[in-house]
């Protein structure tokens, strides 16, 4: 059975506890790489250096089940970009990140890394009752008791 998590940067013009909005495609890719995550990007970036691509999973059959840092399939919702067939620009503003069938530890590490470039992030689980706000000051180890996925 397929399931999704999404992460939405919480932006506020008066906020002083994080980076400026908007978070760019390049920033998101860099955060995932910094967290040591891998997966399958369901989008292309037209002007991105190949060394910054999201690494492919070394063993997709067993990786997620083993709790490794496999993000599953990753999709970005970008401001003003409705046609998923066209490549994204590296500096485009990211409005939401989707993970399809990620390992729980991978999603947790990716979201924590994302807060470094996006500020606080709202994580939305498969049901309306499964939501969690993750702040830049929180580490993956701090959230293991709260992380439902």
Secondary structure, DSSP 8 states (H G I E B T S, - for coil): ---EEEEEE---TT--SS--S--BHHHHHHHHHHTT-EEEESS-BTT--GGGS----S-TTTTGGGT-SEEEEEEEEETT---TTS-B-TT-BEEEEEEES--HHHHHHHHHHHHHHHSSEEEE-SSTT-EEEE-TT--HHHHTTT---
